[in-house]
């Protein structure tokens, strides 16, 4: 007999008669269970991938892949020009930029006072190492480019939420305060400097948009009274995944006084939590597949009981036990394929629509994102489908074994 026989019988047993509606209902529940498990896994992993990829892309577009700092953080990097050139010659480094960070206060009118992190940059180098200033929401980066002999106020670029909180717009004049200031006999005296807002950026990452501001390295040095120093050399690599290796080499080149940190170490807890969440999600939602397998087992066991005599007749007509086993394996495969296809189609459709139309909004101040991102992975769909099929086939082992044990003589003795 050909395999067409097994497929025919398997399909016929799944299409039960009216008086066997319970078996039909359990079969459809089994298909729905497999579909629900596949769909839930696709959506859950898409959400996890979305959070991880979106946060990673936002971080990499706004921050450096590697940071070089002095071990003694109380001292700045006075030879930042020479050190920057050395870093540019390190393998896999595509750009390096000196920066000067310091917390400050922006005052814009009586009600507009906010805390910021002021980042002093060299424009050409900063544009090579960071993507934040490439796409301003308003204004222009030209305001940060110093013009010889100009008497204009120094320029400042604010994050969109920082500008909103301060009530500042492009061309507004704000005062930036350095709280540490200068030490006097009467205590520290804050340093202040008026700036003109020349641009507003929006990175999509809440922390940057709410707390960061950019000025030129020279203007920042003047405000801080720090002299001609930087406190960080930011490095961008040709491959972010190589950041740990580049950091080791950069630290060796920089010398004993310096230390190097990479973006993976700086955000290890965040991405570690997302990775653990992905594993927990797989285990918990994967239990749906176990429930679906139990439904398949129940459905096929009921078919064995109701088709007891039919199976005996088939065996008495020459059907081998291996064929009987294959019939039930094919039944499990049919249920698994139907549920898997439905689950994948619905799951990927929901992910596309939910991401495109931003169905689930979030509080950006808490989650750093304004909506839940759905980023389904094609490879995830492959192994989810494989898992669903494996579970479906495993559920057929017990009923197939019972069907093989039927003895035609005993089953047909009283017929």
C-alpha positions in Angstrom: 0.0 0.0 0.0 1.2 3.6 -0.7 1.3 6.4 1.8 -1.9 7.8 0.1 -3.7 5.1 2.1 -2.5 6.3 5.4 -3.2 10.0 4.5 -6.7 9.1 3.4 -7.5 7.1 6.6 -6.0 9.8 8.8 -8.0 12.5 7.2 -11.2 10.4 7.3 -10.8 9.8 11.0 -10.4 13.5 11.7 -13.6 14.2 9.7 -15.9 12.4 12.1 -19.6 11.7 11.7 -22.3 13.7 13.3 -22.8 11.3 16.2 -19.1 11.8 17.1 -19.3 15.5 17.5 -17.3 15.4 20.7 -14.3 14.1 18.9 -14.7 16.8 16.2 -14.9 19.5 18.9 -11.8 18.2 20.7 -9.9 18.1 17.4 -10.8 21.7 16.7 -9.8 22.7 20.2 -6.5 20.9 19.6 -5.9 23.0 16.4 -6.9 26.2 18.3 -4.5 25.3 21.1 -1.5 24.8 18.8 -2.4 28.0 17.0 -2.7 30.0 20.3 0.6 28.7 21.5 2.4 29.6 18.2 0.7 33.0 18.0 1.5 33.8 21.7 5.2 32.8 21.3 5.5 34.9 18.1 4.0 38.0 19.7 5.8 37.6 23.0 9.2 37.2 21.3 8.5 40.0 18.9 7.8 42.4 21.9 11.0 41.3 23.6 13.0 41.7 20.3 11.4 45.1 19.8 12.4 46.4 23.2 15.9 45.1 22.9 16.5 46.3 19.3 14.9 49.7 19.8 16.8 50.4 23.0 20.0 49.1 21.5 19.6 51.2 18.3 18.7 54.3 20.4 21.7 53.8 22.6 24.1 53.2 19.8 22.9 56.2 17.8 23.3 58.5 20.8 26.3 57.2 22.7 29.7 56.0 21.8 30.7 52.4 21.4 33.8 52.8 23.5 34.7 55.5 26.1 38.3 56.4 27.1 38.6 58.1 30.5 41.3 58.8 33.0 41.4 56.5 36.0 41.8 59.6 38.2 38.5 61.2 37.3 39.3 64.4 39.2 41.7 65.3 36.4 40.8 66.1 32.8 42.5 64.8 29.7 44.9 67.7 28.8 46.5 65.8 25.9 43.1 65.1 24.3 44.3 66.1 20.8 47.1 63.6 20.7 45.1 60.9 22.4 42.2 61.3 20.0 44.6 60.9 17.0 45.9 57.7 18.6 42.4 56.3 19.0 41.6 56.9 15.4 44.5 54.6 14.4 43.2 51.7 16.5 41.9 48.8 14.3 38.1 48.9 13.6 37.8 52.5 14.9 36.0 54.7 12.3 35.8 57.9 14.4 37.0 59.4 17.7 35.9 62.6 19.4 36.9 64.5 22.6 34.0 65.5 24.8 33.5 67.3 28.1 30.5 66.3 30.3 29.2 68.1 33.3 25.8 68.5 35.0 24.3 71.9 34.8 21.1 74.0 35.1 19.3 75.7 32.3 17.3 78.8 33.4 14.7 80.1 30.9 12.5 82.7 32.6 11.1 82.5 36.1 9.4 79.1 35.7 11.8 77.4 33.3 14.5 75.8 35.3 15.7 72.3 34.5 18.7 70.0 35.3 20.7 68.9 32.3 23.9 67.1 31.3 25.9 69.6 29.3 28.1 67.9 26.6 30.8 70.0 25.1 31.8 68.7 21.6 33.8 69.4 18.5 31.2 69.5 15.9 33.1 67.6 13.1 34.2 64.8 15.4 30.8 64.6 17.1 28.9 64.2 13.9 31.2 61.2 13.1 30.7 59.5 16.4 27.0 60.2 17.2 23.8 60.4 15.1 21.9 62.6 17.5 22.8 65.9 15.8 22.2 64.7 12.3 18.4 65.0 12.5 17.3 68.0 14.5 13.7 68.5 15.2 14.1 72.3 14.8 17.0 74.7 14.2 20.4 74.0 12.7 23.8 72.7 13.8 25.4 75.7 12.1 24.8 77.7 15.2 27.3 75.6 17.1 30.0 76.2 14.5 32.2 79.0 15.8 32.7 82.0 13.5 35.9 84.0 13.9 35.2 87.6 15.1 31.5 86.9 15.8 30.0 88.6 18.9 26.9 86.4 18.9 26.0 84.4 22.0 27.4 80.8 22.1 24.9 78.2 20.8 23.1 75.5 22.6 21.2 72.5 21.3 18.6 71.1 23.7 16.7 67.8 23.8 13.1 68.1 22.8 11.6 67.3 26.3 14.3 69.5 28.0 13.3 72.4 25.8 9.6 71.8 26.5 10.2 71.7 30.2 12.3 74.8 30.1 9.8 76.6 27.8 12.7 77.3 25.4 12.4 77.5 21.6 14.9 78.1 18.8 16.5 81.5 19.2 15.5 81.7 22.8 18.2 83.0 25.2 18.8 80.8 28.2 21.3 80.9 31.1 23.3 77.8 31.8 24.6 77.5 35.4 27.5 75.5 36.5 26.6 74.8 40.2 30.2 73.9 41.2 31.5 77.2 39.9 34.6 78.8 41.4 35.8 78.4 45.0 35.9 81.7 46.8 36.6 82.7 50.4 32.8 82.7 50.9 32.3 79.3 49.3 31.7 78.1 45.8 30.3 80.7 43.4 28.3 79.3 40.5 29.4 80.2 37.0 26.8 81.4 34.6 26.8 81.9 30.9 24.0 83.0 28.5 23.4 80.8 25.5 21.2 81.1 22.5 19.2 77.9 21.6 20.1 77.1 18.0 18.6 73.7 17.7 16.3 71.1 19.3 17.0 67.4 18.8 14.8 64.3 19.3 16.5 61.0 19.6 13.4 59.0 20.5 15.2 57.9 23.7 13.5 59.6 26.7 16.6 60.0 28.9 18.6 61.9 26.2 15.7 64.0 25.1 14.9 65.0 28.7 18.3 65.7 30.1 20.9 66.4 27.5 22.2 69.6 25.9 25.1 70.2 23.4 27.5 73.1 23.2 30.9 73.5 21.7 33.9 72.1 23.6 35.4 75.6 23.9 32.2 77.2 25.3 31.8 74.3 27.7 35.4 74.7 28.9 34.8 78.4 29.6 31.6 77.8 31.5 33.2 75.1 33.7 36.5 77.0 34.0 38.2 73.7 33.2 41.0 74.9 30.9 41.9 73.2 27.7 40.8 69.7 28.7 38.3 67.0 27.9 37.1 64.3 30.2 36.3 61.6 27.7 37.3 60.3 24.3 34.4 58.8 22.5 35.0 56.0 19.9 32.8 54.7 17.2 33.6 51.3 15.7 32.8 49.7 12.3 31.0 46.9 14.2 29.3 47.5 17.6 29.7 43.8 18.5 33.5 44.3 18.4 33.4 47.0 21.1 34.9 44.8 23.9 37.9 43.9 21.8 38.4 47.5 20.6 38.1 48.7 24.1 41.0 46.4 25.2 43.2 47.6 22.4 42.3 51.2 22.9 43.2 50.9 26.6 46.5 49.4 25.8 47.3 52.2 23.3 46.1 54.9 25.7 48.4 53.8 28.5 48.2 53.0 32.2 46.5 56.3 33.2 43.4 55.5 31.2 40.6 53.0 31.3 38.2 52.0 28.5 34.5 51.1 28.8 32.3 49.7 26.1 28.6 50.1 25.5 27.9 46.4 26.3 29.4 46.7 29.8 27.7 50.0 30.5 24.3 48.5 29.7 24.9 45.0 30.9 22.1 45.0 33.5 19.5 46.3 31.0 20.2 43.8 28.2 20.7 41.0 30.8 17.3 41.7 32.1 15.8 41.6 28.6 17.6 38.3 27.9 16.3 36.7 31.1 12.8 38.0 30.3 13.0 36.3 26.9 13.8 33.0 28.5 11.0 33.3 31.1 8.6 34.3 28.4 9.5 31.2 26.3 9.0 28.9 29.3 5.7 30.3 30.5 4.0 30.8 27.1 5.5 27.5 25.9 3.2 25.8 28.4 0.4 26.6 26.0 2.0 24.1 23.6 1.9 21.5 26.4 -1.8 22.1 26.8 -2.3 21.8 23.1 -0.4 18.5 23.1 -2.7 17.1 25.8 -5.7 18.1 23.7 -4.2 16.2 20.7 -3.5 13.2 22.9 -7.1 13.2 24.2 -8.5 13.6 20.6 -6.5 10.7 19.2 -7.2 8.5 22.2 -10.9 9.0 21.7 -10.5 8.2 18.0 -8.8 4.9 18.9 -11.6 4.0 21.3 -14.4 4.9 18.8 -12.6 3.4 15.8 -11.6 0.2 17.6 -13.5 -2.1 15.3 -12.6 -0.1 12.2 -8.9 -0.5 13.0 -9.4 -4.2 13.6 -11.0 -4.5 10.2 -8.1 -2.7 8.5 -5.6 -5.0 10.2 -7.6 -8.1 9.2 -7.6 -6.9 5.6 -3.8 -6.7 5.6 -2.9 -3.3 7.1 0.4 -3.6 8.9 0.9 -2.3 12.5 3.5 0.2 11.2 0.8 1.6 8.9 -1.7 2.0 11.8 1.0 3.8 13.7 1.7 6.1 10.8 -2.0 6.9 10.4 -2.1 8.4 13.9 1.3 10.1 13.4 -0.2 11.8 10.3 -3.3 12.8 12.3 -1.1 14.6 14.8 0.9 16.2 12.0 -2.3 17.4 10.3 -3.4 19.1 13.6 0.0 20.5 14.2 0.4 21.9 10.6 -3.1 23.5 10.7 -2.5 25.1 14.1 1.0 26.2 13.3 0.1 27.9 10.0 -2.9 29.7 11.6 -0.7 30.7 14.6 2.1 32.1 12.4 -0.2 34.0 10.1 -2.2 35.5 12.9 0.9 36.2 15.0 2.9 37.9 12.4 -0.2 39.9 11.2 -0.8 41.1 14.7 2.8 42.1 15.1 2.8 44.1 11.9 -0.4 46.0 12.6 0.5 46.6 16.3 3.9 48.0 15.4 2.7 50.0 12.4 -0.2 51.6 14.1 1.4 51.7 17.6 -1.5 50.0 19.3 0.0 49.9 22.8 1.2 53.4 24.1 3.7 53.6 26.9 4.7 56.2 29.4 8.0 57.4 28.0 9.3 58.7 31.3 9.1 55.1 32.7 9.9 52.8 29.8 12.0 55.2 27.7 9.8 54.4 24.7 6.5 55.9 23.7 4.9 52.7 22.5 5.4 48.9 22.6 7.6 47.9 19.5 6.9 44.6 17.8 9.9 43.2 15.9 9.2 39.6 14.8 12.1 37.6 13.7 11.8 35.2 10.8 14.2 32.7 12.5 12.0 32.7 15.6 9.1 31.6 13.4 11.1 28.7 12.1 12.0 27.2 15.4 8.6 28.0 16.9 7.0 26.1 14.0 9.5 23.2 14.6 8.7 23.1 18.3 4.9 23.1 17.6 5.3 20.2 15.2 7.5 18.3 17.5 5.1 18.6 20.4 2.2 17.6 18.1 4.0 14.5 17.0 5.0 13.5 20.5 1.4 13.6 21.6 0.6 10.9 19.0 2.9 8.3 20.5 0.6 7.0 23.2 -2.6 6.7 21.1 -0.6 5.2 18.1 0.8 2.6 20.4 -2.6 1.7 21.7 -3.9 1.4 18.2 -1.1 -1.0 17.2 -1.9 -3.3 20.2 -5.4 -4.0 18.9 -5.9 -7.7 18.0 -8.3 -8.2 15.1 -9.5 -11.6 16.4 -10.4 -10.2 19.8 -12.0 -7.1 18.4 -14.2 -8.9 15.9 -15.0 -12.0 18.0 -18.5 -10.9 18.9 -19.3 -9.1 15.6 
